[in-house]
Amino acid sequence: MRILLQRSDGKEAAWIADFKTLLPEAEIVFWRERATFAPCDYAVVWQPPAAMLPALSEVKAIFNTGAGVDALLKFGEALPAHVPLVRLDDAGMGVQMAEYVSHAVLRHFRRFDDYEAQGRAGIWQPLPAFDKMDFPVGVLGMGVLGTRVLQALAQFEFPLRGWSRSQKHIDGVQCFAGGEGLDAFLRGTRLLVCMLPLTPDTHNLLDRARLSMLLPGAYVINVARGAHLAEPDLLTLIRSGHIAGATLDVFRNEPLPQQHPFWQEPRITITPHISAATLRRESVAQIAAKMRRLHAGDSVAGIVNRLQGY
């Protein structure tokens, strides 16, 4: 077995070491532009450059070391159609995402930002508490990670809502689906969590019209992709008071430029795309197990539907 490995972060040595531990019979080849190497069985990539596409056309499967595959699908028809694209199912990202979203939800609901501001001003003053029953939390995207987040939030007894492209059922969650269900989902949500894959259908999904459907005083958490959110529209609605604030981990341009108006808006909490990092050892273990199955002629989970974008 020959594995072609590509990383855009320069951390290839640790990945190679883990693959050699789990697949000692495999030869690991690290991709370099203009390098010459024999054809490989599988490719393991993260944000590959266009120059790698010819090499990807020769493998039996492409494994993406992240939950989102938009960095691959952006190549469109140039990405070899005959090669299956396999995403990570979870590999430790679910619990991280649940931690991040739960923290953001509770920080806003318990008014910790307000108490922090009072503390800096030396003010001792209990604030009126929000009524949890008037605080429905809606998760956009009920895939593996979105479902994990809903399960985590369930223990806090918020009214929970979820939206997905196709109809799903999760105990304790009011589920909506499809274009006809999106407006109803938004109109009953006060705290919105975006966990959608980025596809042509979800690009700019959260624009002024849809954000305005949220209940007054809504709060937005985006841990998916920056391109889901129309950034100027969010600012307009925060400044108008319809949206109380936001916690944002992803942005259209990363790192977020210093001149971006989000930095000057105190009601927006910014984190540098850290809501759920890829855990290398867990990811390698999952990918190695799938490679063994494919090599034995078996099927694997996580094959991307390119028409749907995930």
Residue pairs with C-beta under 8 A, 6 or more apart in sequence:
1 23
1 25
1 26
1 27
1 41
1 42
1 291
1 295
2 26
2 27
2 29
2 38
2 39
2 40
2 41
2 42
3 19
3 23
3 26
3 27
3 28
3 29
3 40
3 41
3 42
3 43
3 44
3 291
4 29
4 31
4 37
4 40
4 42
4 43
4 44
4 55
4 59
5 12
5 15
5 16
5 19
5 28
5 29
5 30
5 31
5 43
5 44
5 45
6 30
6 31
6 43
6 44
6 45
6 46
6 48
6 52
7 15
7 46
8 46
8 47
8 48
8 49
9 46
11 280
12 30
14 280
15 44
15 280
15 284
16 28
16 30
18 280
18 281
18 284
19 26
19 28
19 44
19 284
19 288
20 26
20 28
22 284
22 285
22 288
23 288
23 291
23 292
26 291
29 37
29 40
31 37
31 43
31 48
31 52
31 55
33 49
33 51
33 52
39 58
39 59
40 55
40 58
40 59
41 59
41 60
41 291
41 295
42 59
42 60
42 61
42 62
42 63
42 291
42 294
43 55
43 56
43 59
43 61
43 62
43 63
44 63
44 65
44 287
45 52
45 56
45 62
45 63
45 64
45 65
45 72
46 64
46 65
46 66
46 71
46 278
47 71
48 56
48 71
48 72
50 75
50 78
53 75
53 78
53 79
53 80
56 62
56 79
56 80
56 83
57 80
57 82
57 83
59 83
60 83
60 84
60 294
61 83
61 84
61 85
61 86
61 291
61 294
62 72
62 83
62 84
62 85
62 86
63 86
63 287
63 290
63 291
64 71
64 72
64 85
64 86
64 87
64 88
64 304
65 88
65 278
65 283
65 287
66 87
66 88
66 278
67 87
67 88
67 90
67 93
67 144
67 145
67 276
68 87
68 197
68 198
68 224
68 225
68 310
69 85
69 87
69 197
69 304
69 309
69 310
70 197
70 198
70 199
70 225
70 309
72 79
72 85
73 79
73 304
73 306
73 309
79 85
81 306
84 303
84 304
85 303
85 304
85 306
86 287
86 290
86 300
86 302
86 303
86 304
87 302
87 304
87 310
88 278
88 283
88 286
88 287
88 302
89 144
89 286
89 301
89 302
90 144
90 145
90 148
91 278
91 279
91 282
91 283
91 285
91 286
92 278
92 279
92 282
92 283
93 145
93 276
93 277
93 278
93 279
94 144
94 145
94 148
94 149
94 276
95 148
96 275
96 276
96 277
97 145
97 148
97 149
97 195
97 223
97 275
97 276
98 148
98 149
98 151
98 152
99 152
100 223
100 249
100 271
100 274
100 275
100 276
101 149
101 152
101 153
101 193
101 221
101 223
101 275
102 149
102 152
102 153
102 156
104 221
104 247
104 269
105 137
105 153
105 156
105 158
105 191
105 193
105 221
106 112
106 156
107 113
107 247
107 269
108 191
108 219
108 244
108 245
108 247
109 130
109 132
109 135
109 158
109 191
110 129
111 127
111 129
111 130
113 245
113 269
114 127
115 127
118 124
118 125
118 127
132 157
132 158
132 159
133 159
134 190
135 158
135 159
135 190
135 191
136 158
136 159
136 160
136 161
136 188
136 189
136 190
136 191
136 215
137 153
137 158
137 159
137 160
137 161
137 189
137 190
137 191
137 193
138 160
138 161
138 162
138 163
138 185
138 186
138 188
138 189
138 191
138 192
138 193
139 146
139 149
139 150
139 153
139 160
139 161
139 162
139 163
139 193
139 195
140 146
140 163
140 185
140 192
140 193
140 194
140 195
140 196
140 205
140 224
141 163
141 164
141 194
141 195
141 196
141 197
141 224
142 150
142 162
142 163
142 164
142 168
142 170
142 173
142 175
143 164
143 195
143 197
143 310
145 195
145 276
146 162
146 164
146 193
146 195
147 170
149 193
149 195
150 160
150 162
150 170
150 173
153 160
154 160
154 172
154 173
158 191
159 174
160 172
160 173
160 174
161 173
161 174
161 175
161 176
161 185
161 188
161 189
162 168
162 170
162 173
162 174
162 175
162 176
162 185
163 175
163 176
163 177
163 181
163 182
163 185
164 175
164 176
164 177
165 177
165 178
165 308
166 177
166 178
167 175
167 177
167 178
168 175
168 177
169 175
174 188
176 182
176 184
176 185
182 210
183 210
183 213
186 192
186 210
186 213
186 214
187 213
187 214
187 215
188 215
189 214
189 215
189 218
190 214
190 215
190 217
190 218
190 219
191 218
191 219
191 220
191 221
192 206
192 214
192 218
192 219
192 220
192 221
193 221
193 223
194 206
194 220
194 221
194 222
194 223
194 224
194 228
194 229
195 223
195 224
196 202
196 205
196 224
196 225
196 228
197 224
197 225
197 309
197 310
198 224
198 225
198 227
198 228
198 309
199 308
199 309
199 310
200 309
201 309
202 228
202 309
203 227
203 228
204 227
204 228
204 229
204 230
205 228
206 220
206 222
206 228
206 229
206 230
206 233
206 234
207 230
207 233
208 230
208 233
208 236
208 237
211 218
211 220
211 230
211 233
211 234
211 237
211 242
211 243
212 237
212 242
214 220
214 242
214 243
216 242
217 241
217 242
217 243
217 244
218 242
218 243
218 244
219 243
219 244
219 245
219 246
219 247
220 229
220 234
220 243
220 245
220 246
220 247
220 248
221 246
221 247
221 248
222 228
222 229
222 246
222 247
222 248
222 249
222 250
223 249
223 250
223 275
223 276
224 250
225 250
226 248
226 250
226 251
226 252
226 253
226 254
227 252
229 248
231 251
231 252
231 262
234 243
234 246
235 261
235 262
235 265
237 243
238 244
238 245
238 246
238 265
238 267
238 268
244 267
245 267
245 268
245 269
246 267
246 268
246 269
247 268
247 269
247 271
248 262
248 268
248 269
248 270
248 271
249 271
249 272
249 273
249 274
249 275
250 273
250 275
251 260
251 262
251 273
253 260
254 272
254 273
255 272
256 262
256 263
256 270
256 272
262 268
262 270
263 270
290 300
290 301
290 302
293 299
293 300
294 300
304 310
